[in-house]
Amino acid sequence: MSESMDATPDQQTSLPTLAGLSSMKVKFDASDSTRSKSLFGNGRMQLKVQVLVSGVDANGNAIHVPADVMESIELIHYNTGKTLRDGWAASTVQGRFTIEARPSQTAGEVHDDDLENDNVHPQVRTFWVSSSSAGTTQIGARLTLNGERILSNGTTLSSVQDSSITIEAQPPSAYSMKEFRWYQTRRGDELPGNRIFNHRLGLYPGGQQIKLVDWVVDGIEEGVDHDFAGGNRLNEIKTNYMKVILVRPETHKVTVSLPANGDPFVFAFFPDAHTWSEENYSVRIQSDGELTVVQALSEYSKMGKKIKYGNKLHFLAIDEHGTEHKLAIRVNFYERNLYLERG
């Protein structure tokens, strides 16, 4: 007669539960031992900061850290234990501007050599940190486990790791107007009486390009080109129609319509030289780290009322580091020209 060796429900071993942490570290990256970096304090530029956590059960064996514990992780100011404030912010969403500035000169690098000594691959929560003003802060982390708050600054009984990184927020760079390039190129191949120009805006301090990647105009939504100046029946020298468009950097082509094929007889007797005919032009846009303004002109007028709009456009040019530059474009209708000025 055989005896069953199956365990009863009461004898079954329960799944291990998280009893504590064996490690909690704050790093710029899981494989990065650098302890200090810098960014520009413009509110847009971000640095990646990761919190690495390893858990153990009651017997000290490595164990998975539950999602609710990982989601409770917050970044703190190391010295106060409070969440980031005074212009410092942490987001779980990566923004556009994560290019690093030069290494911090005020805080020396300290290397952490114990990553390879971890006895279990830690779980990671990633943040993106920015600052809206210049300054330096030391950043740690905190989480909640079994109703207890654990900080990485060594101030709680359950602190298993005194760990932090330091970020220096440098003042955003400002540039003189001579370091901005403002020049024009002609599209070419237009019908007689039509002219189309691409005005290009670039930033080249010391001859080295800093890419301009976006622009902001109050009241204009993202992703939309801005027709900010122009007119019809202008009665200016060789110009009766004008349209000026600030183009989005992601735009590859703009279509403009100009009055064309005017009647010489009408032009001789009517200064606005109106015509029923229009020609559509496809204007190619190449950003290459520069912003583009398209200016389309015609000697003829469209059939319609006399109109003139736009004079001076104030806008923010955003560079590759997220720093904004206050500029303006002034339209001279008499000269049919555009001038770049300080905003």
Sine and cosine of phi, psi and omega as CSV:
sin_phi,cos_phi,sin_psi,cos_psi,sin_omega,cos_omega
0.00,0.00,0.79,-0.62,-0.03,-1.00
-1.00,-0.03,0.37,-0.93,0.00,-1.00
-0.90,-0.44,0.79,-0.62,-0.02,-1.00
-0.92,0.40,0.70,-0.71,0.02,-1.00
-0.98,-0.21,0.07,1.00,0.00,-1.00
-0.92,0.40,0.66,-0.75,0.01,-1.00
-0.98,0.17,0.59,-0.80,0.09,-1.00
-0.97,0.26,0.30,-0.95,0.03,-1.00
-0.81,0.58,-0.58,0.82,-0.02,-1.00
-0.94,0.34,-0.39,0.92,-0.05,-1.00
-1.00,-0.01,-0.23,0.97,-0.04,-1.00
-0.91,0.42,0.65,-0.76,-0.02,-1.00
-0.98,0.22,0.77,-0.64,0.02,-1.00
-0.97,0.26,0.43,-0.90,0.01,-1.00
-0.91,0.42,0.63,-0.77,0.00,-1.00
-0.91,0.42,0.53,-0.85,0.02,-1.00
-0.88,-0.48,0.42,-0.91,0.00,-1.00
-0.93,0.36,0.84,-0.54,0.00,-1.00
-0.97,-0.26,-0.43,0.90,-0.04,-1.00
-0.07,-1.00,-0.13,-0.99,0.00,-1.00
-0.93,-0.38,0.64,-0.77,0.13,-0.99
-0.99,-0.11,-0.32,0.95,-0.02,-1.00
-0.30,-0.96,0.61,-0.79,0.17,-0.99
-0.59,-0.81,0.91,-0.41,-0.08,-1.00
-0.82,-0.57,0.54,-0.84,0.06,-1.00
-0.92,-0.40,0.83,-0.55,-0.06,-1.00
-0.65,-0.76,0.28,-0.96,0.16,-0.99
-0.97,0.25,-0.51,0.86,0.04,-1.00
-0.36,-0.93,0.48,-0.88,-0.07,-1.00
-0.83,0.56,-0.55,0.83,-0.03,-1.00
-0.97,-0.24,0.18,0.98,-0.07,-1.00
-0.96,-0.27,0.85,-0.52,-0.01,-1.00
-1.00,-0.06,-0.02,1.00,0.02,-1.00
-0.90,0.43,0.66,-0.75,-0.05,-1.00
-0.95,-0.33,-0.09,1.00,0.03,-1.00
-0.57,-0.82,0.67,-0.74,0.07,-1.00
-0.58,-0.81,0.14,-0.99,-0.01,-1.00
-0.75,-0.67,0.37,-0.93,0.11,-0.99
-0.59,-0.81,0.10,-0.99,0.09,-1.00
-1.00,0.00,0.75,-0.67,-0.03,-1.00
-0.99,0.16,0.91,0.41,-0.03,-1.00
-0.92,-0.40,0.09,1.00,0.02,-1.00
0.99,0.16,-0.15,0.99,-0.02,-1.00
-0.92,-0.39,-0.66,0.75,-0.04,-1.00
-0.92,0.39,0.66,-0.75,-0.07,-1.00
-0.80,-0.61,0.49,-0.87,0.18,-0.98
-0.88,-0.47,0.62,-0.78,0.06,-1.00
-0.98,0.19,0.74,-0.67,0.09,-1.00
-0.78,-0.63,0.77,-0.63,-0.02,-1.00
-0.88,-0.48,0.60,-0.80,0.09,-1.00
-0.94,-0.35,0.85,-0.53,-0.05,-1.00
-0.96,-0.28,0.82,-0.57,-0.09,-1.00
-0.79,-0.61,0.73,-0.69,0.11,-0.99
-0.85,-0.53,0.71,-0.71,-0.04,-1.00
-0.93,-0.38,0.35,-0.94,0.04,-1.00
-0.69,-0.72,0.40,-0.92,0.10,-1.00
-1.00,-0.02,-0.17,-0.99,-0.07,-1.00
-0.90,0.43,-0.36,0.93,0.00,-1.00
-0.99,-0.10,0.08,1.00,0.01,-1.00
0.99,0.12,0.19,0.98,0.03,-1.00
-1.00,0.10,0.59,-0.81,0.00,-1.00
-0.87,0.49,0.65,-0.76,-0.07,-1.00
-0.53,-0.85,0.45,-0.89,0.01,-1.00
-0.91,0.41,0.67,-0.74,0.06,-1.00
-1.00,0.01,0.84,-0.55,-0.06,-1.00
-0.87,0.50,0.40,-0.91,-0.05,-1.00
-0.88,0.48,-0.61,0.79,-0.04,-1.00
-0.91,0.41,-0.52,0.85,0.05,-1.00
-0.95,0.32,-0.69,0.72,0.01,-1.00
-0.89,0.45,-0.63,0.78,-0.02,-1.00
-0.95,0.31,-0.27,0.96,0.03,-1.00
-0.99,0.14,-0.13,0.99,-0.05,-1.00
-0.92,0.40,0.72,-0.70,0.08,-1.00
-0.72,-0.69,0.49,-0.87,0.13,-0.99
-1.00,0.07,0.58,-0.82,-0.05,-1.00
-0.73,-0.69,0.33,-0.95,0.24,-0.97
-0.96,0.26,0.85,-0.53,-0.13,-0.99
-0.83,0.56,-0.65,0.76,-0.11,-0.99
-0.97,0.25,-0.46,0.89,-0.06,-1.00
-0.95,-0.32,-0.36,0.93,-0.06,-1.00
0.98,0.20,0.05,1.00,-0.02,-1.00
-1.00,-0.03,0.43,-0.90,0.04,-1.00
-0.89,0.46,0.34,-0.94,-0.10,-1.00
-0.86,0.50,0.68,-0.74,-0.03,-1.00
-0.40,-0.91,-0.17,-0.99,0.00,-1.00
0.82,0.57,0.70,0.72,0.04,-1.00
0.99,-0.10,-0.32,0.95,0.04,-1.00
-1.00,0.09,0.63,-0.78,-0.03,-1.00
-0.56,-0.83,0.53,-0.85,0.05,-1.00
-0.82,-0.57,0.72,-0.70,0.02,-1.00
-0.77,-0.63,0.50,-0.87,0.11,-0.99
-1.00,0.02,0.01,1.00,-0.01,-1.00
-0.95,-0.32,0.82,-0.58,0.03,-1.00
-0.97,0.24,0.77,-0.64,0.04,-1.00
-1.00,0.00,-0.22,-0.98,-0.06,-1.00
-0.98,0.18,-0.45,0.89,-0.23,-0.97
-0.94,-0.35,1.00,0.08,-0.02,-1.00
-0.88,-0.48,0.27,0.96,0.08,-1.00
-0.96,0.26,0.72,-0.70,-0.07,-1.00
-0.99,0.11,0.53,-0.85,0.15,-0.99
-0.99,0.17,-0.04,-1.00,-0.01,-1.00
-0.89,0.45,0.40,-0.92,0.00,-1.00
-0.85,0.53,0.55,-0.84,-0.01,-1.00
-0.88,0.47,0.71,-0.70,0.02,-1.00
-0.99,-0.11,-0.23,0.97,-0.09,-1.00
-0.99,-0.11,-0.31,0.95,-0.01,-1.00
-0.84,-0.54,0.85,-0.53,-0.04,-1.00
-0.95,0.30,0.42,-0.91,0.02,-1.00
-0.99,0.15,0.68,-0.74,0.11,-0.99
-0.85,-0.53,0.79,-0.61,-0.09,-1.00
-0.99,-0.13,0.69,-0.72,0.00,-1.00
-0.98,-0.20,0.94,-0.35,-0.12,-0.99
-0.99,-0.14,0.10,1.00,-0.15,-0.99
-0.98,-0.17,0.17,0.99,0.00,-1.00
-0.87,0.49,-0.65,0.76,-0.04,-1.00
-0.95,0.31,-0.18,0.98,0.00,-1.00
-1.00,0.03,-0.08,1.00,0.04,-1.00
-0.87,0.49,0.74,-0.68,-0.03,-1.00
-1.00,0.06,-0.02,1.00,0.08,-1.00
-0.45,-0.89,0.58,-0.82,0.04,-1.00
-0.90,0.43,0.85,-0.52,-0.05,-1.00
-0.96,0.29,0.36,-0.93,0.14,-0.99
-1.00,-0.01,0.51,-0.86,-0.20,-0.98
-0.82,-0.57,0.69,-0.73,0.18,-0.98
-0.87,-0.50,0.78,-0.63,-0.12,-0.99
-0.96,-0.30,0.69,-0.72,0.07,-1.00
-0.81,-0.59,0.33,-0.95,0.09,-1.00
-0.83,-0.56,0.88,-0.47,-0.15,-0.99
-0.96,-0.27,0.67,-0.74,0.05,-1.00
-0.68,-0.73,0.25,-0.97,0.08,-1.00
-0.65,-0.76,0.63,-0.77,-0.01,-1.00
-1.00,-0.08,0.05,1.00,0.02,-1.00
-0.48,-0.88,0.24,-0.97,-0.01,-1.00
-0.97,0.26,0.53,-0.85,0.02,-1.00
0.44,-0.90,0.10,-1.00,-0.01,-1.00
-0.80,-0.61,0.66,-0.75,0.06,-1.00
-0.62,-0.79,0.47,-0.88,0.08,-1.00
-0.98,-0.21,0.78,-0.62,-0.14,-0.99
-0.90,-0.43,0.78,-0.63,0.11,-0.99
-0.87,-0.49,-0.31,-0.95,-0.02,-1.00
-0.60,-0.80,0.32,-0.95,0.11,-0.99
-0.58,-0.82,0.43,-0.90,0.06,-1.00
-0.53,-0.85,0.16,-0.99,0.01,-1.00
-0.90,-0.45,0.81,-0.59,-0.01,-1.00
-0.73,-0.68,0.86,-0.52,0.00,-1.00
0.79,0.61,0.65,0.76,0.04,-1.00
0.99,0.17,0.00,1.00,-0.02,-1.00
-0.94,-0.34,0.68,-0.73,0.02,-1.00
-1.00,0.00,0.81,-0.59,-0.02,-1.00
-0.90,-0.43,0.78,-0.62,-0.01,-1.00
-0.92,-0.39,0.47,-0.88,-0.01,-1.00
-1.00,-0.02,0.20,0.98,-0.02,-1.00
-0.98,-0.21,0.22,0.98,0.09,-1.00
0.96,0.26,0.27,0.96,-0.06,-1.00
-0.99,-0.15,-0.09,1.00,0.02,-1.00
-0.91,-0.42,0.43,-0.90,-0.05,-1.00
-0.87,0.49,-0.54,0.84,-0.05,-1.00
-1.00,-0.01,0.13,0.99,0.02,-1.00
-0.91,0.41,0.88,-0.48,-0.07,-1.00
-0.98,-0.20,-0.10,0.99,-0.05,-1.00
-0.41,-0.91,0.80,-0.60,0.11,-0.99
-1.00,-0.01,0.99,-0.16,-0.18,-0.98
-0.65,-0.76,0.66,-0.75,0.02,-1.00
-0.29,-0.96,0.21,-0.98,0.16,-0.99
-0.76,-0.65,0.29,-0.96,-0.01,-1.00
-0.86,-0.51,0.73,-0.68,0.04,-1.00
-0.85,-0.52,0.76,-0.64,0.10,-1.00
-0.97,-0.25,0.85,-0.52,0.08,-1.00
-1.00,-0.08,0.92,-0.40,-0.03,-1.00
-1.00,0.01,0.50,-0.87,0.04,-1.00
-0.87,0.50,0.69,-0.73,0.05,-1.00
-0.86,0.51,0.61,-0.79,-0.02,-1.00
-0.96,0.29,0.64,-0.77,0.08,-1.00
-0.90,-0.44,0.55,-0.83,-0.09,-1.00
-0.76,-0.65,0.52,-0.86,0.06,-1.00
-0.97,0.25,0.30,-0.95,-0.03,-1.00
-0.90,0.44,-0.48,0.88,-0.02,-1.00
-0.93,0.36,-0.25,0.97,0.02,-1.00
-1.00,0.03,-0.08,1.00,0.15,-0.99
-1.00,-0.10,0.70,-0.72,0.07,-1.00
-0.98,-0.21,0.77,-0.64,0.00,-1.00
-0.75,-0.66,0.95,-0.32,-0.08,-1.00
-0.58,-0.81,0.24,-0.97,-0.06,-1.00
-0.78,-0.62,0.49,-0.87,0.13,-0.99
-0.74,-0.67,0.53,-0.85,-0.02,-1.00
-1.00,-0.08,0.63,-0.77,0.04,-1.00
-0.90,0.44,-0.75,0.66,-0.02,-1.00
0.99,0.10,0.27,-0.96,0.05,-1.00
0.90,0.43,0.50,0.87,0.07,-1.00
-1.00,0.07,0.30,-0.95,0.09,-1.00
-0.93,0.36,0.39,-0.92,0.04,-1.00
-0.80,0.60,0.71,-0.70,0.00,-1.00
1.00,0.01,-0.12,0.99,0.02,-1.00
-0.94,-0.35,0.63,-0.78,0.09,-1.00
-0.64,-0.77,0.67,-0.75,0.04,-1.00
-0.73,-0.68,0.77,-0.63,-0.02,-1.00
-0.82,-0.57,0.58,-0.81,0.22,-0.98
-0.97,-0.22,0.89,-0.45,0.11,-0.99
-1.00,-0.08,0.81,-0.58,-0.09,-1.00
-0.94,-0.35,0.66,-0.75,0.03,-1.00
-0.86,-0.51,0.86,-0.50,0.04,-1.00
-0.76,-0.65,0.25,-0.97,0.02,-1.00
-0.83,-0.55,0.87,-0.50,-0.10,-1.00
-0.68,-0.73,0.92,0.39,0.04,-1.00
-0.92,0.39,0.77,-0.63,-0.01,-1.00
0.88,0.47,0.36,0.93,0.00,-1.00
0.99,0.13,-0.04,1.00,0.00,-1.00
-0.98,-0.22,0.77,-0.64,-0.07,-1.00
-0.96,0.28,0.73,-0.69,0.30,-0.95
-0.93,-0.36,0.88,-0.48,-0.14,-0.99
-0.93,0.37,0.68,-0.73,0.17,-0.99
-1.00,-0.10,0.85,-0.52,-0.19,-0.98
-0.90,-0.44,-0.14,0.99,-0.02,-1.00
-0.26,-0.97,0.19,-0.98,0.11,-0.99
-0.61,-0.79,0.40,-0.92,-0.01,-1.00
-0.74,-0.67,0.77,-0.64,0.10,-0.99
-0.79,-0.61,0.76,-0.65,0.01,-1.00
-0.81,0.58,0.76,-0.65,0.06,-1.00
1.00,0.08,-0.09,1.00,0.00,-1.00
-0.96,-0.28,0.83,-0.56,-0.06,-1.00
-0.96,0.27,0.38,-0.93,0.00,-1.00
-0.90,0.44,0.55,-0.83,0.08,-1.00
0.99,0.12,0.09,1.00,-0.05,-1.00
-0.89,-0.46,0.78,-0.62,0.12,-0.99
-0.91,0.42,0.48,-0.88,-0.10,-1.00
-0.89,-0.45,0.95,-0.31,0.10,-0.99
-0.99,0.13,0.99,-0.15,-0.19,-0.98
-0.95,-0.32,-0.12,0.99,0.01,-1.00
-0.38,-0.93,0.45,-0.90,0.04,-1.00
0.37,-0.93,-0.24,-0.97,0.01,-1.00
0.15,-0.99,0.15,-0.99,0.02,-1.00
-0.71,-0.71,0.58,-0.81,-0.07,-1.00
0.84,0.55,0.77,0.63,-0.07,-1.00
-0.97,0.23,-0.47,0.88,-0.01,-1.00
0.86,0.51,0.57,0.82,0.12,-0.99
-0.99,-0.11,0.17,-0.99,-0.05,-1.00
-0.87,0.49,0.87,-0.50,-0.01,-1.00
0.80,0.60,0.38,0.93,-0.01,-1.00
-0.56,-0.83,0.89,-0.46,0.12,-0.99
-0.89,-0.46,-0.28,0.96,-0.01,-1.00
-0.68,-0.73,0.68,-0.73,0.02,-1.00
-0.55,-0.83,0.58,-0.81,0.13,-0.99
-0.63,-0.77,0.75,-0.66,-0.02,-1.00
-0.82,-0.57,0.83,-0.55,-0.13,-0.99
-0.80,-0.59,0.82,-0.57,0.17,-0.99
-1.00,0.09,0.89,-0.46,-0.19,-0.98
-0.99,-0.13,0.63,-0.78,0.07,-1.00
-0.91,0.41,0.63,-0.78,-0.03,-1.00
-0.87,0.50,-0.49,0.87,-0.02,-1.00
-0.99,0.14,-0.11,0.99,0.01,-1.00
-0.98,0.22,0.74,-0.68,-0.01,-1.00
-0.98,-0.21,-0.32,0.95,-0.06,-1.00
-0.45,-0.89,0.66,-0.75,0.08,-1.00
-0.83,-0.55,0.69,-0.73,0.06,-1.00
-0.96,-0.28,0.81,-0.58,0.04,-1.00
-0.85,-0.53,0.54,-0.84,0.00,-1.00
-0.91,-0.42,0.81,-0.59,-0.01,-1.00
-0.85,-0.53,0.62,-0.79,0.14,-0.99
-0.89,0.45,0.70,-0.71,-0.12,-0.99
-0.57,-0.82,0.14,-0.99,0.08,-1.00
0.82,0.57,0.72,0.69,0.01,-1.00
-0.93,0.37,0.45,-0.89,0.00,-1.00
-0.99,0.12,0.86,-0.51,0.01,-1.00
-0.83,0.56,-0.54,0.84,0.01,-1.00
-0.90,0.43,-0.69,0.72,0.03,-1.00
-0.90,0.43,-0.66,0.75,-0.01,-1.00
-0.88,0.48,-0.56,0.83,-0.04,-1.00
-0.95,0.31,-0.50,0.87,-0.09,-1.00
-0.96,-0.29,-0.32,0.95,-0.01,-1.00
-0.80,-0.59,0.89,-0.46,-0.10,-0.99
-0.89,0.46,-0.43,0.91,0.00,-1.00
-0.99,0.10,-0.13,0.99,0.15,-0.99
0.71,0.70,0.83,0.56,-0.05,-1.00
-0.95,0.32,0.47,-0.88,0.01,-1.00
-0.57,-0.82,0.49,-0.87,0.05,-1.00
-0.99,0.11,-0.28,0.96,-0.12,-0.99
-1.00,0.03,0.60,-0.80,0.07,-1.00
-0.73,-0.68,0.49,-0.87,0.04,-1.00
-0.81,-0.59,0.77,-0.63,0.05,-1.00
-1.00,-0.05,0.72,-0.69,0.01,-1.00
-0.85,-0.52,0.66,-0.75,0.12,-0.99
-0.99,-0.13,0.86,-0.51,-0.05,-1.00
-0.95,-0.31,0.88,-0.47,-0.02,-1.00
-0.98,0.21,0.70,-0.71,0.00,-1.00
-0.91,-0.42,0.82,-0.58,0.10,-1.00
-0.87,-0.49,0.90,-0.44,-0.09,-1.00
-0.98,0.21,-0.88,0.48,0.00,-1.00
0.78,0.62,0.57,0.82,0.01,-1.00
0.99,0.17,0.23,0.97,0.07,-1.00
-0.83,-0.55,0.47,-0.88,0.06,-1.00
-1.00,-0.05,0.45,-0.89,-0.10,-1.00
-0.81,-0.59,0.70,-0.72,0.17,-0.99
-0.88,-0.48,0.83,-0.55,0.03,-1.00
-1.00,-0.09,0.78,-0.62,0.05,-1.00
-0.87,-0.49,0.88,-0.48,-0.01,-1.00
-0.90,-0.43,0.76,-0.65,-0.06,-1.00
-0.74,-0.67,0.47,-0.88,0.07,-1.00
-0.59,-0.81,0.55,-0.84,0.10,-0.99
-0.95,0.30,-0.26,0.96,-0.09,-1.00
-0.96,-0.28,0.30,-0.96,0.07,-1.00
-0.95,-0.31,0.47,-0.88,0.17,-0.99
-0.98,0.19,0.43,-0.90,0.10,-1.00
-0.93,0.37,0.89,-0.46,-0.05,-1.00
0.36,-0.93,-0.06,-1.00,-0.09,-1.00
-0.97,0.24,0.31,-0.95,0.07,-1.00
-0.96,0.27,0.75,-0.67,-0.01,-1.00
-0.52,-0.86,0.54,-0.84,0.07,-1.00
-0.50,-0.86,0.82,-0.57,-0.06,-1.00
-0.62,-0.79,0.43,-0.90,0.03,-1.00
1.00,0.10,0.64,-0.77,0.02,-1.00
-0.61,-0.79,-0.84,0.54,-0.01,-1.00
-0.63,-0.78,0.84,-0.55,-0.01,-1.00
-0.98,-0.20,0.85,-0.52,0.12,-0.99
-1.00,-0.09,0.73,-0.68,-0.02,-1.00
-0.47,-0.88,0.25,-0.97,0.10,-1.00
-0.95,-0.30,0.82,-0.57,0.15,-0.99
-1.00,-0.07,0.79,-0.61,-0.05,-1.00
-0.97,-0.25,0.81,-0.58,-0.01,-1.00
-1.00,-0.02,0.01,-1.00,-0.12,-0.99
-0.90,0.43,-0.30,0.95,0.04,-1.00
-1.00,-0.04,-0.04,1.00,-0.03,-1.00
1.00,-0.01,0.05,1.00,0.00,-1.00
-0.99,0.17,0.68,-0.73,-0.02,-1.00
-0.99,-0.15,0.55,-0.84,0.00,-1.00
-0.79,-0.61,0.85,-0.52,-0.05,-1.00
-0.99,0.14,0.90,-0.43,-0.05,-1.00
-0.73,-0.69,0.14,-0.99,0.05,-1.00
-0.54,-0.84,0.50,-0.86,0.10,-0.99
-0.89,-0.46,0.87,-0.48,0.00,-1.00
-0.98,-0.17,0.75,-0.66,-0.03,-1.00
-0.98,-0.18,0.83,-0.55,0.10,-1.00
-0.96,-0.28,0.97,-0.23,-0.07,-1.00
-0.93,0.37,-0.58,0.81,-0.02,-1.00
-0.90,0.43,-0.69,0.72,0.00,-1.00
-1.00,0.07,-0.14,0.99,-0.10,-1.00
0.81,0.59,0.66,0.75,-0.08,-1.00
-0.77,-0.64,0.32,-0.95,0.02,-1.00
-0.86,-0.51,0.70,-0.71,-0.04,-1.00
-0.85,-0.52,0.72,-0.70,0.05,-1.00
-1.00,0.02,0.75,-0.67,-0.01,-1.00
-0.68,-0.73,0.22,-0.98,0.11,-0.99
-0.94,0.33,0.69,-0.73,-0.04,-1.00
-0.99,0.16,0.00,0.00,0.00,0.00
